[in-house]
């Protein structure tokens, strides 16, 4: 793969803001070994040291697929990637950087978003406190162009308002989420308040994330929550898609989750299959989608992969090996497979989530799915 690099200076470290976020669970993932489900919860992690600069790797089509934070000593290049010709900031050589542009989509998903891939984002510091508006702005400034949708999971930490403000300035739409369906009306109220009558930036609102997969709720309870949420949101003026998100395995076993949704929203991670190498990630997703489609009441229903990616660190899971090189290979494979339908993919996740737990049941990889490395805001 042809690679091009450019160097950007890191933002100054911002002061942390004290906050009391709701207790959160890390997004759950499928482990396809007899459909065994593994779950994890949060913990607090110490702050890592920031490096002096970040190198963003861009493929031949201009898509940023990985970053490397340089310390005093420059890391040895991977044998699969040519040594980067780093341009020290603030020097800019336009010819050295491949143009970053959104590929056109041949079809538009039900959410109305189809001009670029999506990414997920969580606004939590390494010590589990909430990120401020300025920190969210700093994070988004480090995200290259070529993406068109951001997925968030809940309403705590004022994240809907904070992300909404930045998303508008960057021309992104929001895939917002209600995490706790037991507080459904309260969480919808917070989303409605953030929208303030203008729903133009919201392309989808999800009700729950992997609740059936994790055993936190029955399919019947989730379906009832989706129907109730849709009614409340319609009354508030929102007319876009309302869905629930679960793993592809859980949705295949419980197609009512998709039947109740305005499109079928599923998380699917090739890494957890255990038989898939990183470079096969895109082909794996293409094979899995028809197995779900065949179970749906409406087999023409749109299926959107709302989480997929590859960890850069962790324990090996059979043929799946976490590494920076494999993360690059996986993301490249996924983007290649869905280049004509980028709106059908939301990459998990933008930055490493060091606020999460490190669990052997998740191959000690849960913190390291960030395809842009560590968050620049801390």
C-alpha positions in Angstrom: 0.0 0.0 0.0 1.3 3.4 -0.9 1.6 5.7 2.1 1.9 9.4 2.6 2.5 11.2 5.9 2.2 14.6 7.4 3.1 15.8 10.8 0.9 17.9 13.1 1.9 19.6 16.4 0.1 18.3 19.4 -2.4 20.6 21.1 -1.5 21.8 24.6 -2.8 19.7 27.4 -6.0 21.1 28.7 -7.0 21.3 32.4 -9.3 18.5 33.4 -12.8 19.5 34.5 -14.3 17.9 37.5 -17.5 16.0 36.7 -19.7 13.1 38.0 -20.7 11.1 34.9 -23.2 8.3 35.1 -21.6 4.9 35.6 -20.9 3.5 32.2 -20.2 0.1 30.7 -17.8 -0.3 27.9 -19.5 -1.2 24.6 -20.0 -4.9 24.5 -18.7 -7.1 21.8 -19.5 -10.5 20.4 -17.1 -13.4 20.8 -18.1 -15.9 18.2 -17.1 -19.1 19.9 -20.3 -21.0 20.2 -21.9 -17.5 20.5 -20.4 -17.1 24.0 -20.9 -13.5 25.1 -18.3 -11.7 27.2 -19.0 -8.5 29.1 -16.9 -5.8 30.7 -17.3 -2.8 33.0 -15.3 0.4 33.6 -12.3 1.2 35.6 -9.9 4.1 36.0 -6.5 4.3 34.3 -3.5 6.4 34.9 -2.6 9.2 32.4 -0.1 8.4 29.8 2.6 10.8 28.6 1.9 12.8 25.5 4.4 12.7 22.7 5.9 15.7 20.9 4.0 15.2 17.6 1.6 13.0 15.8 2.1 11.4 12.3 -1.0 10.7 10.3 -0.8 7.9 7.8 -2.9 8.4 4.6 -3.5 5.8 1.9 -3.3 6.2 -1.8 -6.9 7.5 -1.9 -6.3 10.1 0.7 -8.0 8.3 3.6 -6.3 8.7 7.0 -6.1 5.2 8.5 -3.6 5.5 11.4 -1.5 7.8 13.5 1.8 7.4 15.4 2.8 9.6 18.3 6.5 10.2 18.2 8.6 10.6 21.4 12.2 11.6 21.4 13.3 8.5 19.6 11.6 7.8 16.2 10.0 4.4 16.1 11.3 1.7 13.8 9.1 1.4 10.7 7.1 -1.7 10.1 8.5 -3.9 7.3 5.1 -3.6 5.5 5.1 0.2 5.6 7.9 2.4 4.1 9.7 4.7 6.5 7.7 8.0 6.6 9.2 11.1 5.2 8.1 13.3 8.1 7.7 17.0 7.5 8.4 19.0 10.7 5.6 21.4 11.5 4.9 24.1 10.6 6.4 23.5 7.2 3.7 22.5 4.7 4.5 20.8 1.3 1.2 20.3 -0.4 2.6 17.8 -2.9 3.7 15.4 -0.1 0.2 14.9 1.2 -2.4 12.9 -0.6 -5.7 14.8 -1.0 -8.3 13.7 1.6 -11.7 13.6 0.0 -14.9 11.8 0.6 -15.6 9.0 -2.0 -18.9 9.1 -3.6 -21.5 6.5 -2.6 -23.5 4.5 -5.0 -26.4 4.1 -2.5 -27.6 6.0 0.5 -28.5 4.2 3.7 -31.8 4.7 5.4 -30.4 7.3 7.8 -29.8 9.6 4.8 -26.0 9.6 5.4 -23.9 8.2 2.6 -21.0 10.5 1.7 -18.4 9.1 4.0 -17.5 6.6 6.7 -18.6 7.2 10.3 -16.7 6.9 13.5 -17.6 6.5 17.2 -16.6 8.8 19.9 -16.7 8.8 23.8 -16.1 12.0 25.7 -14.3 10.6 28.8 -10.9 11.3 30.2 -8.4 8.6 31.2 -9.4 9.1 34.8 -13.1 8.6 33.9 -14.1 12.3 34.3 -16.1 14.1 31.6 -14.4 16.0 28.8 -15.1 19.7 28.5 -16.4 21.4 25.4 -12.9 22.6 24.7 -11.5 19.1 25.0 -14.1 17.7 22.6 -13.3 20.5 20.1 -9.6 19.6 20.4 -10.3 15.9 19.7 -12.4 16.7 16.7 -9.7 19.0 15.3 -7.4 16.0 15.1 -9.9 14.0 13.0 -9.2 14.2 9.3 -11.8 15.0 6.7 -13.4 12.2 4.7 -15.9 11.2 7.4 -19.5 12.3 7.6 -21.1 10.8 10.8 -20.2 10.5 14.4 -21.7 8.0 16.8 -22.1 8.7 20.5 -23.6 6.4 23.0 -25.4 8.3 25.7 -26.4 11.7 27.2 -24.1 12.0 30.3 -21.2 14.5 30.4 -23.3 16.9 28.3 -22.0 15.0 25.3 -25.0 15.6 23.0 -24.7 19.4 23.2 -20.8 19.3 23.2 -20.6 17.0 20.2 -23.5 18.7 18.4 -21.7 22.0 18.5 -18.5 20.6 17.0 -20.3 18.3 14.5 -22.1 21.3 13.0 -18.9 23.2 12.5 -17.3 20.2 10.7 -20.3 19.3 8.6 -20.9 16.0 10.4 -24.2 14.4 11.3 -24.8 12.7 14.7 -25.9 9.1 15.4 -27.0 9.9 19.0 -27.8 7.3 21.6 -29.9 6.5 24.6 -27.8 4.2 26.8 -30.1 3.4 29.7 -33.5 2.5 28.5 -34.8 2.4 32.1 -34.4 6.2 32.1 -35.8 6.5 28.6 -37.9 9.6 28.9 -35.2 11.5 30.8 -32.5 10.6 28.2 -34.8 11.5 25.3 -35.5 14.8 27.1 -31.8 15.6 27.2 -31.4 14.9 23.5 -34.5 17.0 22.7 -33.1 19.8 24.8 -29.8 19.7 23.0 -31.5 19.8 19.6 -33.5 22.8 20.7 -36.0 22.4 17.8 -33.3 21.9 15.1 -33.0 18.2 14.3 -31.1 18.8 11.0 -27.8 17.4 12.4 -29.3 14.3 13.8 -29.4 11.4 11.3 -30.2 8.6 13.7 -31.1 8.0 17.4 -30.4 4.6 18.9 -32.1 3.1 21.9 -29.7 0.9 23.8 -26.4 -0.7 22.7 -26.0 -4.5 22.9 -28.5 -4.9 25.7 -29.6 -8.3 24.5 -26.1 -9.5 23.8 -25.0 -8.5 27.3 -28.1 -10.0 28.9 -29.1 -6.6 30.3 -32.5 -6.6 28.7 -34.8 -9.0 26.9 -35.6 -8.5 23.2 -39.2 -7.7 24.1 -38.1 -5.0 26.5 -35.8 -3.4 23.9 -38.5 -3.5 21.2 -41.0 -1.8 23.6 -38.4 0.9 24.4 -37.8 1.5 20.7 -41.5 1.9 20.0 -41.9 4.2 23.0 -38.9 6.3 22.1 -40.0 6.7 18.5 -43.4 8.0 19.7 -41.7 10.5 22.1 -39.2 11.7 19.5 -41.9 12.2 16.9 -43.8 14.3 19.3 -40.7 16.4 19.8 -40.3 17.0 16.1 -37.7 14.4 15.2 -38.6 12.5 12.0 -35.4 10.5 11.4 -34.6 6.8 12.0 -35.0 5.3 15.4 -33.1 2.0 16.0 -31.7 -0.3 18.6 -28.1 -1.5 18.2 -27.0 -5.0 19.1 -24.3 -7.4 17.9 -24.9 -9.1 14.6 -25.0 -12.4 16.4 -27.7 -11.2 18.8 -29.7 -9.6 16.0 -29.5 -12.8 13.9 -30.9 -14.8 16.9 -33.5 -12.1 17.7 -34.5 -10.4 14.4 -37.3 -8.6 16.1 -34.6 -6.1 17.1 -34.2 -5.2 13.5 -37.9 -5.5 12.6 -38.7 -2.8 15.3 -35.9 -0.5 14.0 -36.1 1.9 11.0 -32.9 0.2 9.7 -31.0 -2.8 11.1 -28.1 -1.5 13.2 -25.5 -4.0 14.3 -22.0 -4.1 15.7 -19.7 -6.7 14.1 -16.0 -7.2 15.0 -14.0 -9.6 12.9 -11.4 -9.7 15.7 -13.7 -11.6 18.0 -14.4 -14.3 15.5 -11.0 -15.8 16.2 -10.5 -17.3 12.8 -10.1 -14.1 10.8 -6.9 -12.3 10.0 -6.9 -8.5 10.0 -6.6 -8.3 6.2 -9.8 -10.4 5.8 -11.9 -8.0 7.9 -13.9 -6.5 5.0 -14.6 -9.8 3.4 -15.8 -11.2 6.8 -18.3 -8.4 7.1 -19.6 -8.9 3.6 -20.1 -12.6 4.4 -21.9 -12.0 7.7 -24.4 -9.4 6.5 -26.4 -11.9 4.3 -26.7 -14.3 7.2 -28.6 -11.6 9.1 -30.6 -10.4 6.1 -32.0 -13.8 5.6 -33.6 -13.7 9.1 -35.3 -10.4 8.7 -39.1 -9.9 8.1 -38.2 -7.4 5.5 -35.1 -8.8 3.7 -34.7 -5.5 1.8 -34.2 -3.7 5.1 -31.0 -1.6 5.2 -28.2 -3.1 7.4 -25.7 -0.6 8.9 -22.6 -1.8 10.7 -22.5 0.6 13.6 -19.2 -0.7 15.1 -16.3 -2.4 13.5 -12.5 -2.1 13.7 -9.4 -3.8 15.1 -7.3 -3.3 18.2 -3.7 -2.1 18.1 -2.8 -3.9 21.4 -4.0 -6.8 23.4 -3.9 -10.6 23.5 -4.0 -12.8 20.4 -7.4 -14.4 19.7 -6.6 -17.4 17.5 -5.8 -16.0 14.0 -6.7 -12.5 15.2 -3.6 -10.6 16.4 -3.8 -7.1 17.8 -1.1 -4.8 16.5 -0.8 -1.4 14.9 0.1 -3.0 11.6 -3.0 -5.3 11.7 -5.2 -2.4 12.7 -4.1 -0.5 9.6 -4.7 -3.7 7.5 -8.2 -4.2 9.0 -9.3 -0.6 8.5 -8.0 -0.6 5.0 -9.8 -3.9 4.2 -13.1 -2.6 5.6 -12.9 0.7 3.7 -12.0 -1.2 0.5 -15.0 -3.6 0.9 -17.4 -0.8 1.6 -15.9 2.0 -0.6 -19.1 2.2 -2.6 -21.3 2.3 0.5 -19.2 4.1 3.2 -22.4 5.2 5.0 -23.0 1.6 5.9 -19.9 1.6 8.2 -19.1 3.3 11.5 -15.6 2.6 12.6 -14.9 1.7 16.2 -13.3 3.9 17.6 -11.7 7.2 16.9 -9.3 7.3 19.9 -8.1 4.8 22.4 -10.5 4.5 25.4 -8.1 4.4 28.3 -11.0 4.9 30.8 -12.2 1.4 30.1 -11.3 -1.9 31.9 -8.5 -4.1 30.7 -10.1 -7.6 30.8 -8.8 -11.0 29.7 -12.4 -11.8 28.5 -11.9 -9.1 25.9 -8.3 -10.2 25.2 -7.0 -7.1 27.1 -7.7 -5.1 24.0 -10.8 -3.0 25.0 -8.8 0.2 25.5 -6.9 0.0 22.2 -9.4 0.2 19.3 -8.7 3.9 18.5 -7.6 4.1 14.8 -6.2 7.5 15.5 -4.3 6.5 18.6 -4.6 8.3 21.9 -6.9 11.3 22.3 -5.0 14.6 21.9 -7.1 16.2 24.7 -6.0 13.7 27.3 
